[in-house]
Amino acid sequence: MNQEEPSVAGKAILDAVEQQIKNNDPPKVKQTLKRLKSLGISRKESIKFIACALSIEIFGVLKNEEEFNPQRYNENLDKLPELPWEDE
């Protein structure tokens, strides 16, 4: 498998981020994309950063059987480009 190509799950998360941007829901995703691009990060890489923040939330829902936490998602978006697991 080519490392440049995302897995099926990875593609689904990237698609979800694209939908969030298209629908402006939540608005923080589109704002984060603009902010990351203003830092000189490409759109493609910015989407990957946002997908990392979304994947943390999905992982929490699946592993810990907890509700999706929009506040934590927004906080992780605010921290980008620092990845959520870098401070652990």
N, C-alpha and C positions, 0 to 999 in steps of 0.2 A: 504494500500500500504506500502510496506517495505521501510523505509527511506534510506536504503543502496542502493536500486535500483533507478537509475535515471528515471525521467519521459521520455516520448517519446521525448520531445523537448531536454531534457538534454542529452539523449542518442545520438540524432542527432548531438549535439554540440561536445560531446566526440568523435563521429565517425569522424567529420570534423577535429578535432585536430589530430587524428590518421592519417588521410589522408594527412594533412599538413606535418606531420613528415615523413611519408612514401615517399612522393613526394619531400621532402625538399623544400617546397614552401608554405610560405616564409621561407628562411633559418633560420631566427631568431627564429622560433618555435623549431626547432631541437636544436639550440644553447641554448635556454632557458631550454629545457628539460635536457640537459647535465649539465647546471649550477645548476639547482635546485637539481638534483641528487647528484652533488658534495657537496651540502650543507647538505646532509644526508636525503633528502626528497625522499620518495619512488617514483617509477615510476608512480604508480596509483595516488598518491596525486599530483605529478607534473603535470600530465595530467589534473587533476581537476583544478589546479591553472591556467594553460594555457586556459582551457575552460572558466574560469571566465573572462579572458581578452578578449577572442573572444565573449563571450555573451554580454559584454559591447558594442562592436562594432555593433553586430546584433541589440541590443536594440536601439542604436542610429539611425540605418538605418530605423527601423520600426517606432519608436516613433516620431523622428524628421524629417523623410523623407529626410535624408541626405545621401550622398554617403558614402560607406565604406571608412574609413580613415586609410590607412596602416601605416602612420606615428604615429598616436595615438595608434594603435594596438601595434606597435613596442615599443613605450614608455611605455605602460602598461606592456608588456612582460618584459622589463628591470627592472621594479619596483618589479616584483614578487620575493619573496613570499608575499610582501605587496600587498593587494588587491586594485584595482583601486578606490573603494569607501571608503576606510579607511581614506583617507586624505581629505574627503569632510566634 
